[in-house]
């Protein structure tokens, strides 16, 4: 961890392990050792990491509930040439964790801001998912409120139905106590054949990747006695050879295709589409009417 070059004054956004302590970089250890103080999402959590590597740098709390006042205090110290490191409980600060607000304030005050790259759960899950890693959209945590969460997913579903020139993988974080409800909502809105990937306990002893349809994975987790660990949930936006993915084809288009290919009446075709997508007939009918009114 030693270096002949003194640590320059400024703000250091330091990525920390997301599970395995070996996720830490040598540069991160040097900066944590050399900083004047470390601003932590949870000082107790960070102290475990510091104790493991025998780092004695003073810590101060910096989290959602004290961001405003603590940002002002830390920027004042930075103006006096302090060297401050910012860490979250795990991963990269500022990515679904505190840090971005302080970085913005420091930049506005003319203070140097240094990224110290390292572990990130979203990217770790993406590169091992088997889905498109060239074009992706990170959404952070889904809402804890069921109504708002459903609205978020409805907006994504509607966006995926629009013509696309590129395939996009959509990445979310989700908690263990909400994951089954979220999978049920995805199955209802996107259809049971929607392809997803789930990553749990990344870089830890019980790391787990599950790949398949949302129907298959929902059934898998519904049967488990307990669910532990934070999840990264990835939704596939692949356009298939037929020209549309399960999430992209509108109900109106699906109904029309069945009416033509199997000579069905509209109500029978709509019933089939609703069953295939795991939604009620009334919900399918309302969506059909919305699509026709656009």
C-alpha positions in Angstrom: 0.0 0.0 0.0 3.0 2.3 0.2 3.8 4.8 -2.5 6.5 7.4 -3.0 4.0 9.9 -4.3 2.0 11.8 -1.7 -1.8 11.7 -2.1 -3.0 14.9 -3.8 -5.7 17.0 -2.2 -9.2 16.3 -3.5 -12.2 14.0 -3.4 -11.6 10.2 -4.1 -14.6 8.1 -5.0 -13.4 4.6 -4.0 -15.0 1.4 -5.1 -15.0 -1.3 -2.4 -15.8 -5.1 -2.5 -19.3 -6.2 -3.3 -18.7 -9.6 -1.6 -15.2 -11.1 -1.8 -12.7 -8.9 0.0 -10.2 -9.6 -2.9 -12.4 -7.3 -5.0 -10.5 -4.4 -3.5 -7.7 -2.8 -5.7 -4.2 -2.0 -4.5 -4.8 1.7 -5.4 -8.0 1.7 -3.3 -6.1 0.4 -0.3 -3.4 3.0 -0.7 -5.9 5.8 -0.9 -8.0 4.6 2.1 -4.7 4.4 4.0 -3.5 7.9 2.9 -6.7 9.9 3.1 -7.3 12.4 5.9 -10.8 10.9 6.4 -13.2 8.4 4.8 -16.9 9.4 4.3 -18.9 6.1 4.7 -22.5 5.1 3.9 -22.3 3.1 7.1 -19.2 3.5 9.3 -19.8 0.2 11.0 -19.8 -1.7 7.7 -16.7 0.1 6.4 -14.8 -0.4 9.7 -14.9 -4.2 9.0 -13.1 -3.6 5.8 -10.6 -1.2 7.3 -9.9 -3.6 10.2 -9.3 -6.4 7.8 -6.6 -4.4 6.0 -5.2 -2.7 9.2 -6.3 0.8 8.0 -6.7 3.3 10.8 -7.9 6.4 8.8 -10.7 8.3 10.7 -14.3 7.8 9.3 -17.4 9.9 9.2 -20.9 9.0 8.2 -22.2 10.1 4.8 -25.6 8.6 3.8 -29.0 9.5 2.4 -30.3 11.1 5.6 -27.4 13.5 6.2 -26.2 14.1 2.7 -27.1 17.8 2.6 -25.3 19.0 5.7 -22.4 16.5 5.4 -21.8 17.6 1.8 -21.4 21.2 3.0 -19.0 20.2 5.7 -16.9 18.0 3.5 -16.6 20.6 0.7 -15.4 23.1 3.3 -12.7 20.7 4.3 -11.8 20.0 0.7 -11.4 23.7 0.1 -8.7 23.6 2.8 -6.8 21.0 0.7 -8.2 17.9 2.6 -7.9 14.5 1.0 -11.3 12.8 1.5 -12.2 9.3 0.3 -15.9 8.3 -0.2 -17.1 4.7 0.0 -20.5 3.0 0.0 -21.2 -0.2 1.9 -20.3 -2.2 -1.2 -19.4 -1.4 -4.8 -19.0 2.0 -6.5 -20.2 5.1 -4.7 -22.6 7.2 -6.7 -24.1 4.2 -8.4 -27.4 3.6 -6.6 -25.5 4.7 -3.5 -24.4 8.1 -1.9 -21.5 9.9 -3.6 -22.8 11.7 -6.7 -24.1 14.7 -4.8 -20.8 15.3 -3.1 -18.9 14.9 -6.3 -21.2 17.5 -8.0 -20.7 19.9 -5.2 -16.9 19.4 -5.2 -16.7 20.0 -9.0 -18.8 23.2 -8.6 -16.3 24.4 -6.0 -13.3 23.8 -8.3 -12.1 20.8 -6.3 -10.4 17.8 -8.1 -12.5 14.6 -8.1 -10.7 11.3 -8.7 -12.6 8.1 -9.6 -11.0 4.9 -8.1 -12.6 2.1 -10.2 -13.4 -1.3 -8.8 -16.3 -3.6 -8.1 -19.8 -2.9 -9.3 -22.7 -5.3 -9.0 -24.5 -4.2 -12.2 -21.5 -4.6 -14.5 -20.4 -7.8 -12.8 -23.8 -9.3 -13.5 -24.0 -7.9 -17.0 -20.7 -9.4 -18.3 -21.6 -12.8 -17.0 -25.3 -12.7 -18.0 -25.0 -13.9 -21.6 -27.1 -10.9 -22.6 -26.0 -7.9 -24.8 -23.3 -6.1 -22.9 -22.6 -3.5 -25.6 -25.9 -1.5 -25.1 -27.5 -1.5 -21.7 -29.6 0.8 -19.4 -29.1 0.8 -15.6 -32.2 1.7 -13.8 -31.1 1.3 -10.1 -33.6 0.0 -7.6 -37.2 -0.5 -8.5 -39.6 1.3 -6.2 -40.5 -0.4 -2.9 -44.2 0.6 -3.5 -46.0 -1.9 -5.6 -48.0 0.6 -7.6 -45.0 2.7 -8.5 -43.0 -0.4 -9.3 -45.7 -1.6 -11.7 -45.7 1.8 -13.4 -42.0 1.7 -13.9 -42.2 -1.8 -15.5 -45.2 -0.7 -17.6 -43.2 2.2 -19.0 -40.3 -0.1 -19.8 -42.6 -2.6 -21.5 -44.2 0.2 -23.6 -40.7 1.5 -24.5 -39.6 -1.9 -25.7 -42.6 -2.1 -28.0 -41.3 0.9 -30.0 -39.1 0.3 -33.1 -35.5 -0.2 -32.0 -32.2 0.1 -33.9 -30.2 -1.5 -31.1 -30.8 -4.3 -28.6 -30.7 -3.1 -25.0 -30.3 -5.0 -21.8 -32.1 -3.4 -18.9 -30.6 -3.8 -15.4 -32.3 -3.3 -12.0 -31.4 -3.9 -8.4 -33.9 -5.7 -6.2 -34.2 -6.9 -2.6 -34.8 -10.5 -1.5 -38.1 -9.8 0.2 -39.5 -8.1 -3.0 -38.0 -10.3 -5.7 -40.9 -12.8 -6.1 -43.5 -10.0 -6.3 -41.4 -8.2 -8.9 -41.1 -11.4 -11.0 -44.8 -11.9 -10.8 -45.3 -8.3 -12.2 -42.8 -8.8 -15.0 -44.5 -12.1 -16.0 -47.9 -10.3 -16.0 -46.7 -7.3 -18.0 -44.1 -8.8 -20.3 -45.5 -12.3 -20.7 -44.2 -15.7 -19.3 -41.7 -16.1 -22.1 -39.8 -13.0 -21.4 -36.1 -13.9 -21.0 -34.4 -12.6 -17.9 -31.2 -13.2 -15.9 -30.9 -13.0 -12.1 -27.6 -12.7 -10.2 -27.5 -13.2 -6.5 -24.7 -12.9 -3.9 -22.2 -11.7 -6.5 -18.5 -12.6 -5.7 -19.5 -14.3 -2.5 -19.3 -18.0 -1.6 -22.9 -18.7 -2.7 -22.9 -16.7 -5.9 -25.7 -17.7 -8.1 -26.8 -17.0 -11.7 -30.2 -18.0 -13.0 -31.0 -17.7 -16.7 -34.3 -18.4 -18.4 -37.9 -17.2 -18.8 -39.5 -15.1 -16.1 -42.1 -17.9 -15.6 -39.4 -20.5 -15.0 -37.4 -18.2 -12.6 -40.5 -17.0 -10.7 -41.5 -20.7 -10.1 -38.0 -21.4 -8.9 -38.0 -18.7 -6.3 -41.6 -19.3 -5.2 -40.7 -22.8 -4.1 -37.7 -21.7 -1.9 -38.1 -21.7 1.8 -36.0 -18.5 2.1 -34.4 -16.0 -0.2 -31.3 -14.1 0.8 -28.9 -11.7 -0.8 -29.4 -8.6 -3.0 -30.3 -9.3 -6.6 -29.3 -7.9 -9.9 -32.1 -8.4 -12.4 -31.5 -8.2 -16.1 -34.3 -8.0 -18.7 -33.4 -9.1 -22.2 -34.5 -6.7 -25.0 -33.3 -8.9 -27.9 -35.2 -8.6 -31.2 -35.7 -12.1 -32.5 -35.6 -13.3 -36.1 -39.4 -12.9 -36.4 -38.8 -9.1 -35.9 -40.2 -8.7 -32.5 -39.5 -9.9 -29.0 -42.0 -11.1 -26.5 -41.9 -7.6 -24.9 -42.1 -5.7 -28.1 -45.1 -7.3 -29.9 -48.2 -5.4 -29.1 -51.4 -7.2 -28.1 -53.1 -5.8 -31.2 -50.4 -7.3 -33.4 -50.5 -10.6 -31.6 -54.3 -10.8 -31.9 -54.2 -9.9 -35.6 -51.5 -12.5 -36.3 -53.6 -15.2 -34.6 -56.8 -14.1 -36.5 -54.9 -14.4 -39.8 -52.9 -17.6 -39.1 -55.5 -19.6 -37.3 -58.7 -18.0 -38.6 -59.8 -17.1 -35.0 -62.4 -14.6 -34.0 -61.0 -11.6 -32.2 -62.3 -12.6 -28.8 -60.8 -16.0 -29.1 -57.5 -14.6 -30.3 -57.5 -12.1 -27.4 -58.2 -14.9 -25.0 -55.2 -16.9 -26.3 -52.9 -13.9 -26.2 -53.9 -13.2 -22.5 -53.2 -16.8 -21.6 -49.8 -16.8 -23.3 -48.8 -13.6 -21.5 -50.1 -14.7 -18.1 -52.6 -11.8 -17.8 -56.3 -11.6 -17.3 -58.7 -11.2 -20.3 -60.0 -7.9 -19.0 -56.4 -6.6 -18.7 -55.6 -7.7 -22.2 -58.8 -6.1 -23.5 -58.0 -2.8 -21.8 -54.5 -2.8 -23.2 -55.9 -3.6 -26.7 -58.2 -0.6 -26.5 -55.3 1.7 -25.3 -53.2 0.6 -28.2 -55.9 1.3 -30.7 -56.6 4.7 -29.3 -52.9 5.8 -29.8 
